[in-house]
Amino acid sequence: MEFNLPFKKNIAILALGAESAGNFSVCQNGFVYFSQDFGDLLENTNFNKYKTELREYLKNKNIKPDIILTDLHPNFLTTKLGKKLARKYRAKHIFIQHHIAHIFSAIGDRKLFQNSKFKIQNSVIGVALDGTGYGADRKIWGGEVFKIQKSKITRIGHLENQTMLGSELAIKEPARMLLSILNKVFSAPSSPLGRGCPPRRTGEGRSELQKKNFIYNFVKKYYTRNEFELLYNQLQQNFNCVETSSAGRILDAVSLLLGFCGNKRNYKHEPAFLLEANSSKPYTDLKPKIDIAKNNYTLNTTFLFEYLIKNLRKDKKRLAATAQLYIA
């Protein structure tokens, strides 16, 4: 795909994108080229096609990039490729955070820039709820609120961080997210549900066992007791776990808790799609719990799961709508 920008810059910019839906774009003299979608670049065949078309395009158009843009994630194949190309062309290598890129894409689409200057006409509030992306704090973002004023962008809010048990495996198995969130729910002293479990004692006393059994009841449909014990211990040791503010992971866990999806995805975003498809009229008794610290707003999602568990005997379709309204 090709199109012209309303302004021209005498520099060549190459953007390499992320991994899951690989593509690249080139901007020079007000002209932008978007490549085809190469699919998941973790598949060797796709990544080889990606590199071949990129090499041929730059060669045929005689383009030598002055600036190379890549995702902030240091381990992406495209990030590593960007580093090599930056050395080859002696280009400036700039790392772009996934969700900030989405916000500026929307700003460009809405034509909010001041003519040919890359400055915002007015201050803008941007909300990005797209998937997961490596954040500036080295956590996984995915439920973000930004304020953009002129050329400055500030992260002013996000969903509460929850633990992805097994890192990216938690994307493929929603029960891992549910397990980790329930562990927080039943451990919180301030939670009515947390108070239902006696205080933790030294060693694995009755209280710890009680909490484990309570959590296991919610995931035993998906894991054997031995599998659960391994996952639970992994969570307690924080081994191969990463914090995320992703709205997608919350919706996955809600969908599983309410019984709309299984623990294996048949297609991308399946749990969230099924949650939306099974939603009806929301309940109105759940109000957002927002924690404020240092001018940063955090929507408490553990509180959402406390509510859902206490109301599981209610209409599941209404609970599905209530959960989505809570995040919105």
KOLLUMLO-253320 format. One line per field, with one value per residue (C-alpha): x, y, z; residue number from 0. Coordinates in nm, 4 decimals. Layout:
<atoms>
X	[X ...] .
Y	[Y ...] .
Z	[Z ...] .
seq	[NUM ...] .
</atoms>
This chain:
<atoms>
X	[0.0000 0.1239 0.0125 0.1433 0.1762 0.0770 0.4366 0.7829 1.1001 1.4246 1.5107 1.4437 1.2723 1.2426 0.9983 1.0305 0.7277 0.6789 0.6718 0.3176 0.1902 0.5147 0.5363 0.7588 0.7092 0.9335 0.8826 1.0802 1.0010 0.6374 0.5812 0.4971 0.5093 0.3502 0.4535 0.2219 0.1498 0.3994 0.2254 0.4083 0.7777 0.8756 0.8117 1.1359 0.9645 0.7747 1.0778 1.2925 1.0254 1.0085 1.3850 1.3960 1.1226 1.2743 1.6176 1.4745 1.2599 1.5484 1.7729 1.5219 1.4265 1.7884 1.6928 1.9477 1.7629 1.8652 1.6438 1.5357 1.2410 1.1872 0.9767 1.1039 1.1198 1.4912 1.4354 1.2104 1.3608 1.2781 1.4594 1.7718 1.7451 1.7071 2.0318 2.2172 2.0688 2.1449 2.5116 2.5071 2.3543 2.4985 2.1419 1.9945 1.8141 1.5028 1.3003 0.9225 0.6867 0.4058 0.1086 0.2573 0.2921 -0.0809 -0.1677 0.0426 -0.1026 -0.4495 -0.3280 -0.1944 -0.5150 -0.7208 -0.4847 -0.4161 -0.0633 0.0050 0.0412 0.3948 0.5196 0.5191 0.3463 0.0005 -0.2439 -0.3941 -0.3320 -0.4624 -0.5649 -0.4974 -0.6238 -0.4549 -0.6083 -0.4368 -0.2804 0.0524 0.3673 0.7014 0.6810 0.9283 0.9314 1.0198 0.6736 0.4147 0.1704 -0.1731 -0.4257 -0.2752 -0.3782 -0.1422 -0.1435 0.0240 0.1063 0.3065 0.5985 0.5777 0.3924 0.3215 0.1716 -0.0939 -0.2917 -0.3131 -0.4802 -0.3432 -0.0461 -0.1283 0.1116 0.1478 0.2302 0.4744 0.5158 0.3735 0.2212 -0.0414 -0.1625 -0.2223 -0.3679 -0.6086 -0.6238 -0.2687 -0.3899 -0.6937 -0.4776 -0.2405 -0.5217 -0.7100 -0.3922 -0.3873 -0.7602 -0.7396 -0.4147 -0.5280 -0.5942 -0.8293 -1.0414 -1.3561 -1.2563 -0.9047 -1.0451 -1.2276 -0.8891 -0.7079 -0.3758 -0.0822 0.1279 0.4870 0.5243 0.2299 -0.0251 -0.3985 -0.4493 -0.2132 -0.3636 -0.7114 -0.6216 -0.4635 -0.7682 -0.9964 -0.7981 -0.7710 -1.1499 -1.1591 -0.8949 -0.9198 -1.1146 -0.7951 -0.5097 -0.4426 -0.3515 0.0161 0.0112 -0.1592 0.0986 0.3798 0.2132 0.1272 0.4845 0.6152 0.3937 0.5081 0.8716 0.7998 0.9824 0.9290 0.6593 0.6099 0.3796 0.1253 -0.1332 -0.2951 -0.6722 -0.6673 -0.5306 -0.8007 -1.0757 -0.9282 -0.9417 -1.2967 -1.4125 -1.2652 -1.4032 -1.7559 -1.7276 -1.7396 -1.4033 -1.1709 -0.8042 -0.6811 -0.7288 -0.8524 -0.7884 -0.6446 -0.8424 -1.0955 -1.1636 -1.2364 -1.4516 -1.6584 -1.6945 -1.8316 -2.0573 -2.2125 -2.2712 -2.6101 -2.7218 -2.4602 -2.5265 -2.4888 -2.3699 -1.9981 -1.8162 -1.4555 -1.1914 -0.9094 -0.5862 -0.4036 -0.0332 0.2003 -0.0497 -0.0857 -0.4206 -0.4474 -0.7732 -0.7854 -0.8699 -0.8285 -1.1364 -1.3244 -1.2519 -1.3562 -1.6926 -1.7291 -1.6505 -1.8950 -2.1647 -2.0969 -2.4503 -2.5920 -2.6591 -2.3221 -2.4076 -2.4800 -2.1570 -1.9703 -2.1107 -2.0375 -1.6693 -1.6298 -1.8080 -1.5777 -1.2683 -1.4288] .
Y	[0.0000 0.3466 0.7014 1.0580 1.2728 1.6417 1.7352 1.6328 1.5570 1.4939 1.1910 0.8212 0.6468 0.2691 0.1218 -0.2527 -0.3213 -0.6045 -0.9843 -1.1221 -0.9556 -0.8668 -0.5823 -0.2839 0.0670 0.3241 0.7007 0.9381 1.2812 1.2649 0.9227 0.6202 0.2541 -0.0200 -0.3790 -0.6767 -0.8611 -1.1461 -1.3121 -1.4439 -1.3675 -1.6357 -1.8778 -1.8945 -1.9001 -1.5794 -1.3981 -1.4958 -1.3600 -1.0429 -0.9871 -1.0684 -0.8218 -0.5537 -0.5980 -0.5926 -0.2861 -0.0811 -0.1908 -0.1233 0.2180 0.3012 0.3912 0.4224 0.4780 0.7731 0.6591 0.3065 0.2541 -0.0696 -0.1916 -0.1284 -0.5042 -0.5974 -0.9605 -0.9110 -1.0390 -0.7042 -0.5159 -0.7263 -0.6790 -0.3042 -0.2925 -0.4651 -0.2352 0.0742 -0.0275 -0.1093 0.2238 0.4252 0.5224 0.6472 0.3658 0.4750 0.2411 0.2960 0.1666 -0.0430 0.1458 0.4902 0.4001 0.3198 0.6556 0.8531 0.6481 0.7588 1.1190 1.1083 0.9504 1.2246 1.4887 1.6461 1.7581 2.1261 2.1333 2.0187 2.0311 1.7195 1.8967 1.8387 2.1270 2.0752 1.8407 1.4916 1.2015 0.8659 0.5258 0.2098 -0.1284 -0.3264 -0.6623 -0.6585 -0.4560 -0.4150 -0.1074 0.1592 0.0083 -0.3364 -0.4663 -0.5707 -0.2918 -0.3271 -0.1072 0.2419 0.6062 0.8735 1.2520 1.4131 1.7817 1.9251 1.6830 1.5353 1.2141 1.1011 0.7764 0.8978 0.5796 0.2057 -0.1116 -0.2687 -0.4944 -0.8644 -1.1561 -1.3522 -1.6951 -1.8548 -1.5261 -1.5602 -1.9004 -1.7018 -1.5661 -1.9183 -2.0521 -1.8068 -2.0281 -1.9166 -1.5563 -1.6562 -1.8558 -1.5654 -1.3120 -1.5393 -1.5800 -1.2014 -1.1900 -1.4515 -1.3105 -0.9493 -0.8602 -0.5794 -0.8105 -0.9644 -1.2816 -1.2510 -1.2297 -1.5531 -1.7223 -1.7171 -1.5271 -1.7107 -1.8977 -2.0140 -2.3085 -2.4592 -2.4600 -2.4926 -2.1358 -2.1757 -2.5118 -2.3663 -2.0853 -2.3279 -2.5540 -2.2553 -2.1464 -2.5011 -2.5332 -2.2638 -2.4225 -2.7993 -2.8334 -2.7406 -2.8780 -3.1930 -3.1457 -3.2061 -2.9544 -2.7019 -2.7544 -2.6861 -2.3698 -2.2505 -2.2994 -2.1263 -1.8282 -1.8147 -1.8193 -1.5631 -1.7877 -1.7009 -1.4525 -1.1020 -0.8190 -0.6896 -0.4123 -0.5726 -0.5389 -0.8459 -1.0685 -0.9455 -1.0154 -1.3614 -1.4445 -1.3111 -1.5143 -1.8304 -1.7607 -1.7156 -2.0306 -1.8763 -2.0077 -2.3003 -2.2988 -2.3434 -2.0744 -2.1891 -1.8466 -1.5101 -1.3141 -1.5985 -1.5561 -1.1830 -1.2362 -1.5004 -1.2743 -0.9941 -1.2308 -1.3573 -1.0180 -0.8680 -0.5856 -0.4964 -0.4717 -0.1189 -0.1862 -0.2133 0.1199 0.1573 0.1463 0.3754 0.4055 0.7383 0.7877 1.0601 1.1849 0.8328 0.6545 0.2750 0.0867 -0.1900 -0.5132 -0.7384 -0.5618 -0.6629 -1.0317 -1.0013 -0.8759 -1.1485 -1.4304 -1.3007 -1.2783 -1.5942 -1.7226 -1.4247 -1.4105 -1.4822 -1.2779 -0.9742 -1.0289 -1.0425 -0.7012 -0.5665 -0.6650 -0.4920 -0.1812 -0.1746 -0.1611 0.0926] .
Z	[0.0000 -0.0841 -0.0053 0.0133 0.3226 0.3195 0.4038 0.2869 0.4791 0.2988 0.5121 0.4696 0.7612 0.7830 1.0379 1.1008 1.3208 1.5688 1.5312 1.5456 1.2271 1.0560 0.8075 0.7372 0.6048 0.4411 0.4371 0.2144 0.0693 0.1766 0.0221 0.2400 0.1415 0.3512 0.2853 0.2909 0.6161 0.6502 0.9461 1.2502 1.2026 1.4534 1.1678 0.9698 0.6307 0.7064 0.8464 0.5467 0.3085 0.5165 0.4965 0.1247 0.0306 0.2550 0.0977 -0.2566 -0.1922 -0.0508 -0.3379 -0.6173 -0.4799 -0.3955 -0.0409 0.2373 0.5652 0.7812 1.0701 1.1637 1.3965 1.5876 1.8765 2.2285 2.2967 2.2924 2.1911 1.8894 1.5646 1.4051 1.6830 1.6324 1.2552 1.3090 1.5054 1.2194 0.9556 1.1661 1.1686 0.7961 0.6906 0.9804 1.0585 1.3822 1.5646 1.7575 1.9802 1.9796 2.2486 2.0983 2.2448 2.1973 1.8289 1.8208 1.9750 1.7264 1.4419 1.5521 1.5867 1.2306 1.1024 1.2677 1.1227 1.4598 1.3710 1.3042 0.9263 0.8363 1.1951 1.4094 1.6967 1.8381 1.7935 2.1394 2.4283 2.3554 2.5809 2.4182 2.5353 2.4057 2.4902 2.2181 2.3067 2.4868 2.4335 2.6093 2.8318 2.9330 3.2846 3.1382 3.2216 2.9651 2.8851 2.7307 2.9128 2.8884 2.9110 2.7767 2.7723 2.4726 2.4825 2.1936 2.1607 2.5125 2.5939 2.9513 3.0757 3.3201 3.3824 3.3305 3.4505 3.7665 3.7011 3.7175 3.6850 3.3625 3.5029 3.2600 3.0717 2.7170 2.7992 2.9913 2.6559 2.5260 2.8538 3.0234 3.3344 3.4166 3.4369 3.6408 3.8827 3.9458 3.9884 4.2311 4.4313 4.4755 4.5533 4.8281 4.9698 5.0099 5.3775 5.2681 5.0558 5.2029 5.0232 5.1558 5.5080 5.4342 5.4339 5.7704 5.7853 5.6366 5.8899 5.8810 5.6459 5.4679 5.7470 5.7222 5.5926 5.2974 5.2093 5.2352 4.9964 4.7501 4.7560 4.7023 4.3960 4.2631 4.2591 3.9909 3.7636 3.8311 3.5074 3.3218 3.5346 3.7327 4.0963 4.0189 3.7347 3.9605 4.2367 3.9890 3.8619 4.2123 4.3330 4.0219 4.1023 4.4669 4.3533 4.0787 3.8317 3.4631 3.5598 3.4256 3.5314 3.2810 3.2605 2.9552 2.9199 2.6971 2.9728 3.2124 2.9594 2.8950 3.2664 3.3019 3.0015 3.1519 3.5012 3.3623 3.1501 2.8027 2.6830 2.7439 2.8353 2.4772 2.2137 1.8730 1.7220 1.8191 2.0813 2.1153 2.4929 2.4592 2.1489 2.3302 2.6335 2.4168 2.2218 2.5456 2.7065 2.7859 3.0162 3.2822 3.6537 3.7882 4.1435 4.0565 4.0578 3.9349 4.2049 4.0981 4.2928 4.2592 4.3243 4.1939 3.9322 3.7931 3.7904 3.8248 3.7700 4.0320 3.8459 4.1509 4.2878 3.9708 4.0331 4.3985 4.2730 4.0094 4.2516 4.5118 4.2426 4.0404 4.1010 3.9121 3.5368 3.3691 3.0611 3.2725 3.4642 3.1304 3.0353 3.3855 3.3596 3.0238 3.1496 3.4526 3.2310 2.9965] .
seq	[0 1 2 3 4 5 6 7 8 9 10 11 12 13 14 15 16 17 18 19 20 21 22 23 24 25 26 27 28 29 30 31 32 33 34 35 36 37 38 39 40 41 42 43 44 45 46 47 48 49 50 51 52 53 54 55 56 57 58 59 60 61 62 63 64 65 66 67 68 69 70 71 72 73 74 75 76 77 78 79 80 81 82 83 84 85 86 87 88 89 90 91 92 93 94 95 96 97 98 99 100 101 102 103 104 105 106 107 108 109 110 111 112 113 114 115 116 117 118 119 120 121 122 123 124 125 126 127 128 129 130 131 132 133 134 135 136 137 138 139 140 141 142 143 144 145 146 147 148 149 150 151 152 153 154 155 156 157 158 159 160 161 162 163 164 165 166 167 168 169 170 171 172 173 174 175 176 177 178 179 180 181 182 183 184 185 186 187 188 189 190 191 192 193 194 195 196 197 198 199 200 201 202 203 204 205 206 207 208 209 210 211 212 213 214 215 216 217 218 219 220 221 222 223 224 225 226 227 228 229 230 231 232 233 234 235 236 237 238 239 240 241 242 243 244 245 246 247 248 249 250 251 252 253 254 255 256 257 258 259 260 261 262 263 264 265 266 267 268 269 270 271 272 273 274 275 276 277 278 279 280 281 282 283 284 285 286 287 288 289 290 291 292 293 294 295 296 297 298 299 300 301 302 303 304 305 306 307 308 309 310 311 312 313 314 315 316 317 318 319 320 321 322 323 324 325 326 327] .
</atoms>
